[in-house]
Amino acid sequence: MKTVEISNWISIAAKKSPEKIAIRYRGDETAYASLEERVAGLSGAMSGYLKIRNGDRVSFLGRNCPQIMELLFACARIGAIFVPLNSRMTLEQLGVFLKNSKPACLFADAAYLQAAQECLQFAPIKNLITFGGAADGDGSPLDMDDLIANAKPIESGHFDIPLTAPVLMAYTSGTTGRPKGALLSQEAIYYSALNSIDMFEMTARDEVLTVIPMYHIGGLSIQSAPAIKAGATITIHRELDPALALRDIERYGITLIVGRPVVSRAISSHPNWDKTDLSSLRSLGSGSTRVPLASMAPWFARGVPVQQLYGMTEALPPVIGVSLEDARRKAGSIGKPATHVEAKIVDRDMNEVKPGARGEIVLRGKCVFTEYWANPSETEQTFRDGWFLTGDVGHIDDKGYFYVDDRIKDIVIVGASNVYPADGERILAECDAIEEAAIVGKPDPELGEILVACVVLKQGRQMTSHQLRELFNGRLAQYQHPKHVLFMDAIPHTALGKIQKSALRRLVQD
């Protein structure tokens, strides 16, 4: 039997429910039949006019929009590799990834046209294609809609593309050292979708709201792509707007949404939170590692289960997750392995540890990436005995539920003892006066390293270093207490909202 690539999801939905809305965006609605027409036309344009061949890279620069979905599935249909770029990065950072991936063409939102044109200096990109209001005149880039309208459509199955073929390259690191572009196969997208559909109990009747960045696997693979597999409807927001998110939850009867703690807090702290009807919401998915109980509480209080999820660029989430049934009872756990994933906790010798003991979380399954693009040394170091080494320290309880304790690289060695900063960070997260906090290590001539708490207080609140350190009394051993406190106006974050501990370590050392 001939294997059909993942764009067949759209073809099936278009035949079954042609008028069903697939995507909403800024007031426009695209039915599944229309989405299939656009993907078929885009596939024809890329294969024909743009001469994109099997294995060629196709980059995208911009914010959330339906074109991201169209490009992913068109690349799947013709065997190309989709490379979404982080639109919040600097030109220098983008240049590193473009030099590494060497895309054949670059699609850009018109709002990012100037940045896209400047990106052409970094790689031999043959064509720049834009959409959403390109400039007129000589030298203007190609228009995506014109290409689609004038192309000979290509249907799913036209090319014999196996599910093992790569379809997505997602960069997971910054610009220091060799770039790490995780290469993900169509099979990875397929099984990730099956995991999501199972974990969220997703059906064609669902209304999915996507507010987190789709250039990252969180916005693309947790619910957006799975919604297409399920034949559901996705409402895409260009970027996070808490007021708009609340309005659309009520307006469209949104049933599923995903957001990191910073996103869920922004929505639940908005003035319209208490006035918005949330009765349609079946679940908030949050993750992908530790989720503070304080960020879950407002949702639980409104009757919305919070399903904590775990995954990463190299292992498409949810590879581990909490079921709807367990959401409240197991708050704080990342749950159990998804249907099509194996996971365990191991020691340094890859021996599985007993419940309660800490070790590294390792994963195996078809939703795990294949390799780092043009980086065999990093690929080799990331796998052992067929298992992907996540770099996360965790444990399981006696019922088999997983917990993330920290990142291996964030462990601080005080004297001869390992200290997990996350243990102290959980205590700080419980303090009502603290807006955000992180603990990092600092070199010390006597102990090797000491702990420093980096703290942002809530507006109008005051606290001394002594008062903050008292929070740890009776909770943790003395060597696990921070020796110093650094009060800050803001803690640095990555473009994806994660606390940038490397920047904090540099700061405290200075």
N, C-alpha and C positions, 0 to 999 in steps of 0.2 A: 504493500500500500504506500502510495506517495505521500511523504510528509509535507504538510502545507505550513508555511511560516505564519507568524502571529498576526499579520495584517488581515488574515482570514477571519479574525474575530469581528471586524467591521463588516466584511462581506456577509457573514452569517446574520448579523443583526439587521443589516440593510434589507435582506430578503425576508426576514421574519417580521420585522416591525419597521418598515421604511419611513414612516412618519414620526416615529418615536424620537424625541429630542435626545441627542447625544451630548451636545455641549452648549452651554449658555456662556456668553461673554459680553459684558458691557451692553446689555440690552438685546444683543443678537442671539438667535437660536439656530443651531445647525442640527437637522435631523440626520439619522443614521444613513439614509439614502444619499443625502447631500455630502456627508462626511466621506462615504465610499467614493463618490464622484471626485471629490477633491484629492483624496489619497491616490486614486487611480490616475488622475491627471498629473499630479505631482510626481508619481513614479515614472510616468511616461516622459515628463519633461526632464527629469534627472537622468534617466537612462538614455534618452534621445538627444535633446538639444545640449544638455550639460555634459553628456558623455561620462556619467558616473558609472564606474564598473564595480564588480564584486570586490569587497574589501576596501574600497575608497572611503575616506573619512569625509563627513559632511558636518560642518560646525554651525552653531546657532549662537547669536548674541542678542539678548533682550530679556524682558521680564516675562511673567506668566502670560500665556496667550494660547489660543487653540492651535496655532501653527506648530507649537512644540509637539503636540500629539500627532499632527499630520506628518511632520518630518520623521518622527520615530517610526511610524508605521509604513511610510513610504520607503525609508531605508531598509526596513525589514523585508519589504516586498521585492526589492531589487538586489539585496545582499550587501548594501552599504553599511557603514558604521556611523551612528549618530554621536556627535561630540558636543553636548550643550556646554556653553561657557558661563562662568559665574559673572554676571553683568555688574556686580559690585566691586570687582577687582580693578586694580589700576592697569593702565596700558602695559606697563612693564611686566606685571604678573600674567596678563593675557598672552603676552609675547612668548613667555616661557612655554605655555601649553600649546600654542600654535606651532612653535618651532619643533616641539616634540611630536605632535599628532600629524602635522603636514596635511591639512585638509585640502581636498580638491576644490571645494567651494565653501562660501560662508553666507548663511542667511542671517539677516539682521532686521530687527524692528527699526522702523524709520527714526524713532527717538534715539537710536544708538548708531545712526548712519555715520556720523563723523568718527566715532570711536572705531567702527568697523573699517572705515577707509584707512585709518591710521594703523590698524592691525595688519593691513596688506604688506607692510614692510617686513613682517616676521617670517612669512612662509610664501612659497610660490602658489598662491591661491589663484585659480584660473578665473573664477567668476564670483562676483558679489551680487547677491540677490536680496532685495528688500521688500517690505510690505508695510501697509499702514500709513501711506502718504509720503512716498519718495519724492525727492526734488526733481524738477523737470530740467531739460536742457542737455547739451552735449556732455558726455562723460558720466551721465547718471547711471546708477546700477540697474540691473535687470529687475523687473517687477514680478513678484511671485504669482500674483493672480493672472497676469498676462501669460506667463509660462504655462500655468495650469489650463487656461482657456484654449491655448493653441496646441496643446500636446495631444498625442495619440494615447488614450488611456491604457494602462496596463492592469489587468486583473490579477487578483491573488492566485498564485500557482503558476503564473506565466513562466517564472524562472524556478528551477529546481533548487530551492534554498533549504538546506537542512536546519533543523532546530538547533543543532550544535554550532551553527555559524555565529560569529560575533555580530552584535547589532548596536551595542551601546558602550561608549567609553566615558567613564566618569572619573574626574580627577579628585583624589582623596587627600593630597598633601598641599602644602604651600609651595613656595618657589625656591626653597633652600634644598640643595642636593639635587638628585635626579628626580624629575617629575614622576608621580605615581598615578598613571592612568589605568584604572581598573577596567579590564576588558570583560564585558558581560555578554553571554550568548543569548540567542532567542529562547533557548531552553530555560535560562535563568529567569527571564521575564515571565515566561509561561508558568513555571512552578511557583514563582513569587506571587503571581496572580491567584493561583489555586490556593496558596497559603492564606492570602488576604481574604478571598471569598469565603473560605472556611472559618477563619477567625472572627470576621465581622458579620458572618451569616448574611453575606451580600447577595442580593437578587436583582433582577431587572427592575423591580419596583423602587429600588433605592434612589435617593437624591443625595449626591456627594458634593460637598463644598471643598474646593481646593484653594487655600490661602497661603500656603507655605511655598517656597521657591521650587519651581519645576525643573530648574537647571540642576537640581540636586536630586538624588534618588528618593529622598523623603517625599517630595512633592509629586514625583513622577510615578514611583512604583508602589507606594503603600496603598493608595486607593484609586488614583487617577487611571492608570493602565488597567488595574483589575476591574474597574467600573465598566470599561469598554468590553472586557471579556464577559462580564455578567450581563451586558446590554442595559446598564443603568444610565442615569443622566448625571453629568458633571457640570457644576457651576464653577467657573474659573474666575478668580479675582486676580487682577494684575499684580497686586501686592496686598499686604495685610492692612486692612482698614477695619478696626473693631466695630465701628458704627455700621458700616456696610455689611459686615459679616452677620451681625445680629439682625439687621433688616432682612437679609436674604434667607436666614434660617427660618424666620417666621413667614416670609413671603412665599417661599418655594417649598416649605415643609421639609427642610433638609433633615436627612436621617443619619448621615455619617460625616464626620469631620476629623481631620488630623492636625495636631499642633503641638510643638514643643512647649515646655512649661512657660517660656517667655510669651508665647502666642496665647496660650490658654489664660494666662494671667491678664494679658492686655484686653482680652474679650470679657472676662468675668469681672474686671474692675471698671469697665466702661459705665457711664451713668445710665445707659439704656438697659443694662443687664437685667435688673429686676422687673422692667416693664416689658421685656420681650417674651413671647410665647415660645418655649423650648420643648413643648410636648411632643413634637415630631422626632426629636433627636433620640436615636437609639444608643449612640455611643460617641465618645470623644476618644480617639486614639492618641496616645502621647508617649514620648520616649526621646531618644532610643536607648538610653541607659537608665540613670536614676531620675526619678520624678519626685520632687518634694511633695509630701502629703498636703502641705498648705496650698499648693497649686491645684490639687484635685478637689479639695473640700468644697469650694463654691459650686462645682458641677454636681457633686454628689448631693449637695443640699438642694439643688434644683431637680433632682431625680434623674440626672444624666450619668450613666456609668462611665468611668474612665478606664479604658483598657491600656495598660502599660505595654509598650512594644520594645523589642530589641532587634537591632540590626545595624548595618553600616554599609558604606559604599561597596565594599567587597562581598558582602553577604546581604542580599536584598531583603529589607524588612517587610513583614515580620518573620524573622527566623525563630524567634521565641516571643511569646506573647500571652497575655492574660485573657481568658475567654470572657464573654459577656456575663456568664453565670458566676464567674469568680471575681469580677471586677472589684466589688466592694470588699468582699471577704479577704482577698489577697492583695489589697492595696499595699504598695511598696515592693512587691515581687514583680519580676519581669515575666513571670508565668512559666509555661512549659514549651518545649520545642514544637514548632509548627508541624503540620501533617507531613510535609515532604523534606524534613530536616532532621539530622542527628546532631545532638549536642551533649557535651559532658564537661566535667571539671577535672583537670589533670594537674599533676605535679610536674616538676622540671624534667622528669624522666618519662613523661606521657602516661604515667600510671593514674588511673581514675581514683580520685580521693573519696573518702567517706562523706556522708551527709554532715553538714556543719563545718567541714574543713575547707579552708580557702585554697584556691588554685586558679589556673588560667582556664577561661572558657574557650573551648575549641569546637569547631563546627564542620559538618560534612553534609553535602547535599547538592542538588542540581541548581539551586539558586545562588550558589557561591561562585565568585568570579573565576575566570580561566587563568588569567595572568595579568601582570602589569605590562602595559605596552612598552616595548623596546627596553625593558628593564629586567632581564633574567635573574640578576643577583638578588633583587628585592623579592621577586617571585619565589625563588628557591628558599629564602629565609622565612617566608610567610607560611609555608606548608611543611608539615612533618608527618610522615607515615600516612599521607592522604588527608590529613586534617588541617583546616585553616586555623592558624593561631590568631585569635582576636586581639591579644594584648590587654584584655580586660580580666581583672581579678574578680572572682565570684565564688558563690557557694550554693548548694542546694539544701532544702530542708528535708525532713524525713518523709515528706509526701511527694518529693520530686520537683518542687517549684524552685526556679532559679532566682538568684539575687545577684546584682552587680555591686561589688564593694569598692572598686577603684580601677584606675588604669595602672598597669605595671610600671610604666614610665613615670607615674606620679608618686609612687611609693617613696617615702622619705626614711632614710636609715639614721635613727637617732641612737648614737652609741653603737650597740650591737643589735638593736631591735628595729624591725620593720614597723613603720607607722603608716596607716592608710588615711590620708587626709579626709576622705569621704566620711569617716567616722565622726570627725570633729565638725565637718561641714553640715552634717545632719543636725547637730546640736545648735549650731548657729542659725540654721533655717527655721528653728522653732521659736527664735527670739522675735518678739513683735516689733522691736525697735530697728531691726536689721532688714534692709531692702534686699541686699545681695551680699554674699560672702564666698571666699575661696581660701583654701589653706595650701601653702606651698613650702618647699624646703629652702633653706639658706645655708651655705657653707659655714661651719663653725670649727675653730681650731681645736677645741677640746672634744666635742661630741661627733665631729664629722659633719653633721647637719642638725639644724634646729628648725622648728616650725614657726611660720609667720602667718598670721591671720590677716587677710586683706578684706576690708569691710566697708560697705556703703550703707550708711544709716538712712532711714526714711526721713523725708523732709520734716523738719521741726523737732526731730528726736535727738537726744543727746546721750552719750555713753562714754565712760572712761575706759582706758585699757584694762585697768584693774577690774572694773565691773564686768567687762567682757570675758576676761579670763576666769572669773568666778563661775561662769556658766558651766565650766567643765568639771568643777569640784564634785566628786562623788559619781561622776558619769564615766570618766576615762582615767586611766593611770596617769601619773604625773608626767611621764616621758611623752605622753600623747597630747599634752597641753601645748598650745602655742606659747612660745617664749616672748614673742613680740607681736604687736598689733599695728597695722598700717591702715588708718582711716583714709578713705579715698572718695572723690566725687563720683567716680564711675570706674567700673571694672572693664578691661578690654575684652571684646568678644570677636569671634571670627565672623565672616560674612553670613554664616549659617546660624549664628546666635549662640554658639558654644563659648564658654569662658576660655580665654586664651592664656592657659597656664604658663606657656613658655614666655610670654611677655611679662607676666607677673613675676616669674623667677628672675628674669633680667632686672626687673624693677627693684625687687627686694635686695638683690645682690649689690645694686648701686647705692 
